[in-house]
Protein backbone atom coordinates (compact mmCIF):
# COMPACT_ATOMS: atom_id res chain seq x y z
CA UNK A 1 0.00 0.00 0.00
CA UNK A 2 1.34 3.39 -1.06
CA UNK A 3 -0.15 6.86 -1.27
CA UNK A 4 0.11 8.62 -4.63
CA UNK A 5 -0.74 12.30 -4.80
CA UNK A 6 -1.75 14.13 -7.96
CA UNK A 7 0.37 17.05 -6.79
CA UNK A 8 -0.61 19.77 -9.25
CA UNK A 9 -2.60 22.20 -7.13
CA UNK A 10 -3.25 19.78 -4.25
CA UNK A 11 -3.83 21.63 -0.94
CA UNK A 12 -3.46 18.55 1.32
CA UNK A 13 0.07 17.41 0.48
CA UNK A 14 1.50 18.19 3.92
CA UNK A 15 -1.38 16.50 5.75
CA UNK A 16 -1.07 13.44 3.52
CA UNK A 17 2.68 13.17 4.12
CA UNK A 18 2.16 13.43 7.88
CA UNK A 19 -0.39 10.60 7.80
CA UNK A 20 1.80 8.46 5.51
CA UNK A 21 4.73 8.97 7.87
CA UNK A 22 2.62 8.02 10.90
CA UNK A 23 1.50 4.77 9.24
CA UNK A 24 4.97 4.17 7.70
CA UNK A 25 3.62 4.23 4.15
CA UNK A 26 5.48 5.24 1.03
CA UNK A 27 4.21 8.58 -0.26
CA UNK A 28 4.74 9.73 -3.84
CA UNK A 29 3.94 13.18 -5.17
CA UNK A 30 3.53 13.33 -8.93
CA UNK A 31 3.66 16.73 -10.60
CA UNK A 32 4.63 18.41 -13.84
CA UNK A 33 7.74 20.51 -14.43
CA UNK A 34 5.95 23.77 -13.57
CA UNK A 35 5.49 22.62 -9.94
CA UNK A 36 8.93 22.13 -8.42
CA UNK A 37 9.00 21.26 -4.73
CA UNK A 38 10.59 18.85 -2.31
CA UNK A 39 8.86 17.60 0.82
CA UNK A 40 10.52 15.56 3.57
CA UNK A 41 8.74 12.24 3.99
CA UNK A 42 7.72 11.94 0.34
CA UNK A 43 9.30 11.28 -3.01
CA UNK A 44 8.50 13.86 -5.67
CA UNK A 45 8.43 12.62 -9.25
CA UNK A 46 8.29 15.23 -12.01
CA UNK A 47 6.99 14.76 -15.53
CA UNK A 48 7.14 16.97 -18.58
CA UNK A 49 4.57 19.70 -18.97
CA UNK A 50 1.73 18.66 -21.14
CA UNK A 51 -1.93 17.86 -21.02
CA UNK A 52 -2.52 14.92 -18.70
CA UNK A 53 1.15 13.84 -18.57
CA UNK A 54 0.99 13.45 -14.79
CA UNK A 55 -2.38 11.68 -14.95
CA UNK A 56 -1.17 9.03 -17.40
CA UNK A 57 2.04 8.50 -15.44
CA UNK A 58 0.07 8.07 -12.22
CA UNK A 59 -2.31 5.56 -13.80
CA UNK A 60 0.66 3.57 -15.10
CA UNK A 61 2.24 3.52 -11.62
CA UNK A 62 -0.81 2.78 -9.47
CA UNK A 63 -1.31 -0.73 -8.12
CA UNK A 64 -4.10 -2.60 -6.38
CA UNK A 65 -4.61 -1.28 -2.83
CA UNK A 66 -2.70 1.97 -3.42
CA UNK A 67 -4.42 5.14 -2.25
CA UNK A 68 -4.65 7.99 -4.75
CA UNK A 69 -5.40 11.61 -3.85
CA UNK A 70 -6.81 13.63 -6.77
CA UNK A 71 -9.54 16.08 -7.62
CA UNK A 72 -9.67 14.87 -11.25
CA UNK A 73 -12.70 12.64 -11.85
CA UNK A 74 -11.25 11.16 -15.02
CA UNK A 75 -8.05 10.18 -13.26
CA UNK A 76 -10.09 8.83 -10.35
CA UNK A 77 -12.08 6.59 -12.72
CA UNK A 78 -8.90 5.18 -14.28
CA UNK A 79 -7.38 4.48 -10.85
CA UNK A 80 -10.56 2.77 -9.66
CA UNK A 81 -10.27 0.47 -12.67
CA UNK A 82 -6.78 -0.47 -11.38
CA UNK A 83 -8.35 -1.39 -7.98
CA UNK A 84 -6.91 1.54 -6.06
CA UNK A 85 -8.74 3.46 -3.36
CA UNK A 86 -9.23 7.02 -4.57
CA UNK A 87 -10.26 10.14 -2.71
CA UNK A 88 -10.53 13.87 -3.25
CA UNK A 89 -8.76 16.61 -1.36
CA UNK A 90 -12.05 17.24 0.47
CA UNK A 91 -12.37 13.72 1.86
CA UNK A 92 -14.81 12.32 -0.70
CA UNK A 93 -13.98 8.74 -1.58
CA UNK A 94 -14.62 7.99 -5.22
CA UNK A 95 -16.16 4.59 -5.84
CA UNK A 96 -18.21 2.63 -8.34
CA UNK A 97 -21.39 4.17 -6.93
CA UNK A 98 -20.51 7.85 -7.41
CA UNK A 99 -17.92 8.10 -10.19
CA UNK A 100 -20.40 7.85 -13.08
CA UNK A 101 -22.54 10.72 -11.79
CA UNK A 102 -19.44 12.84 -11.12
CA UNK A 103 -18.16 12.24 -14.66
CA UNK A 104 -21.58 13.09 -16.08
CA UNK A 105 -21.70 16.34 -14.08
CA UNK A 106 -18.20 17.25 -15.36
CA UNK A 107 -19.29 16.54 -18.94
CA UNK A 108 -22.47 18.60 -18.55
CA UNK A 109 -20.52 21.52 -17.09
CA UNK A 110 -18.08 21.39 -20.01
CA UNK A 111 -20.97 21.49 -22.50
CA UNK A 112 -22.43 24.55 -20.75
CA UNK A 113 -19.06 26.34 -20.81
CA UNK A 114 -18.50 25.49 -24.48
CA UNK A 115 -21.93 26.93 -25.31
CA UNK A 116 -20.89 30.21 -23.68
CA UNK A 117 -22.51 29.60 -20.31
CA UNK A 118 -20.89 30.43 -17.00
CA UNK A 119 -20.80 28.33 -13.87
CA UNK A 120 -19.93 29.22 -10.31
CA UNK A 121 -16.47 28.14 -9.23
CA UNK A 122 -15.72 26.19 -6.08
CA UNK A 123 -16.04 27.83 -2.68
CA UNK A 124 -12.93 28.94 -0.83
CA UNK A 125 -11.26 26.05 1.01
CA UNK A 126 -11.91 25.92 4.74
CA UNK A 127 -10.51 24.07 7.76
CA UNK A 128 -13.52 21.74 7.91
CA UNK A 129 -12.52 20.31 4.52
CA UNK A 130 -9.00 19.70 5.82
CA UNK A 131 -10.38 17.94 8.90
CA UNK A 132 -12.72 15.80 6.82
CA UNK A 133 -9.87 14.83 4.50
CA UNK A 134 -7.58 13.79 7.37
CA UNK A 135 -10.32 11.75 9.07
CA UNK A 136 -11.27 9.96 5.85
CA UNK A 137 -7.68 9.17 4.85
CA UNK A 138 -6.91 7.74 8.30
CA UNK A 139 -10.13 5.68 8.19
CA UNK A 140 -9.27 4.24 4.76
CA UNK A 141 -5.76 3.28 5.87
CA UNK A 142 -7.02 1.70 9.10
CA UNK A 143 -9.68 -0.24 7.19
CA UNK A 144 -7.12 -1.50 4.69
CA UNK A 145 -4.71 -2.53 7.47
CA UNK A 146 -7.49 -4.41 9.26
CA UNK A 147 -8.60 -6.07 6.02
CA UNK A 148 -5.04 -7.14 5.21
CA UNK A 149 -4.41 -8.28 8.82
CA UNK A 150 -1.78 -5.64 9.45
CA UNK A 151 0.21 -6.27 6.27
CA UNK A 152 0.99 -3.02 4.52
C-alpha positions in Angstrom: 0.0 0.0 0.0 1.3 3.4 -1.1 -0.1 6.9 -1.3 0.1 8.6 -4.6 -0.7 12.3 -4.8 -1.8 14.1 -8.0 0.4 17.1 -6.8 -0.6 19.8 -9.3 -2.6 22.2 -7.1 -3.2 19.8 -4.3 -3.8 21.6 -0.9 -3.5 18.6 1.3 0.1 17.4 0.5 1.5 18.2 3.9 -1.4 16.5 5.8 -1.1 13.4 3.5 2.7 13.2 4.1 2.2 13.4 7.9 -0.4 10.6 7.8 1.8 8.5 5.5 4.7 9.0 7.9 2.6 8.0 10.9 1.5 4.8 9.2 5.0 4.2 7.7 3.6 4.2 4.2 5.5 5.2 1.0 4.2 8.6 -0.3 4.7 9.7 -3.8 3.9 13.2 -5.2 3.5 13.3 -8.9 3.7 16.7 -10.6 4.6 18.4 -13.8 7.7 20.5 -14.4 5.9 23.8 -13.6 5.5 22.6 -9.9 8.9 22.1 -8.4 9.0 21.3 -4.7 10.6 18.8 -2.3 8.9 17.6 0.8 10.5 15.6 3.6 8.7 12.2 4.0 7.7 11.9 0.3 9.3 11.3 -3.0 8.5 13.9 -5.7 8.4 12.6 -9.3 8.3 15.2 -12.0 7.0 14.8 -15.5 7.1 17.0 -18.6 4.6 19.7 -19.0 1.7 18.7 -21.1 -1.9 17.9 -21.0 -2.5 14.9 -18.7 1.2 13.8 -18.6 1.0 13.4 -14.8 -2.4 11.7 -14.9 -1.2 9.0 -17.4 2.0 8.5 -15.4 0.1 8.1 -12.2 -2.3 5.6 -13.8 0.7 3.6 -15.1 2.2 3.5 -11.6 -0.8 2.8 -9.5 -1.3 -0.7 -8.1 -4.1 -2.6 -6.4 -4.6 -1.3 -2.8 -2.7 2.0 -3.4 -4.4 5.1 -2.2 -4.6 8.0 -4.8 -5.4 11.6 -3.9 -6.8 13.6 -6.8 -9.5 16.1 -7.6 -9.7 14.9 -11.2 -12.7 12.6 -11.8 -11.3 11.2 -15.0 -8.0 10.2 -13.3 -10.1 8.8 -10.4 -12.1 6.6 -12.7 -8.9 5.2 -14.3 -7.4 4.5 -10.9 -10.6 2.8 -9.7 -10.3 0.5 -12.7 -6.8 -0.5 -11.4 -8.4 -1.4 -8.0 -6.9 1.5 -6.1 -8.7 3.5 -3.4 -9.2 7.0 -4.6 -10.3 10.1 -2.7 -10.5 13.9 -3.2 -8.8 16.6 -1.4 -12.0 17.2 0.5 -12.4 13.7 1.9 -14.8 12.3 -0.7 -14.0 8.7 -1.6 -14.6 8.0 -5.2 -16.2 4.6 -5.8 -18.2 2.6 -8.3 -21.4 4.2 -6.9 -20.5 7.9 -7.4 -17.9 8.1 -10.2 -20.4 7.9 -13.1 -22.5 10.7 -11.8 -19.4 12.8 -11.1 -18.2 12.2 -14.7 -21.6 13.1 -16.1 -21.7 16.3 -14.1 -18.2 17.2 -15.4 -19.3 16.5 -18.9 -22.5 18.6 -18.6 -20.5 21.5 -17.1 -18.1 21.4 -20.0 -21.0 21.5 -22.5 -22.4 24.5 -20.7 -19.1 26.3 -20.8 -18.5 25.5 -24.5 -21.9 26.9 -25.3 -20.9 30.2 -23.7 -22.5 29.6 -20.3 -20.9 30.4 -17.0 -20.8 28.3 -13.9 -19.9 29.2 -10.3 -16.5 28.1 -9.2 -15.7 26.2 -6.1 -16.0 27.8 -2.7 -12.9 28.9 -0.8 -11.3 26.1 1.0 -11.9 25.9 4.7 -10.5 24.1 7.8 -13.5 21.7 7.9 -12.5 20.3 4.5 -9.0 19.7 5.8 -10.4 17.9 8.9 -12.7 15.8 6.8 -9.9 14.8 4.5 -7.6 13.8 7.4 -10.3 11.8 9.1 -11.3 10.0 5.9 -7.7 9.2 4.8 -6.9 7.7 8.3 -10.1 5.7 8.2 -9.3 4.2 4.8 -5.8 3.3 5.9 -7.0 1.7 9.1 -9.7 -0.2 7.2 -7.1 -1.5 4.7 -4.7 -2.5 7.5 -7.5 -4.4 9.3 -8.6 -6.1 6.0 -5.0 -7.1 5.2 -4.4 -8.3 8.8 -1.8 -5.6 9.4 0.2 -6.3 6.3 1.0 -3.0 4.5 
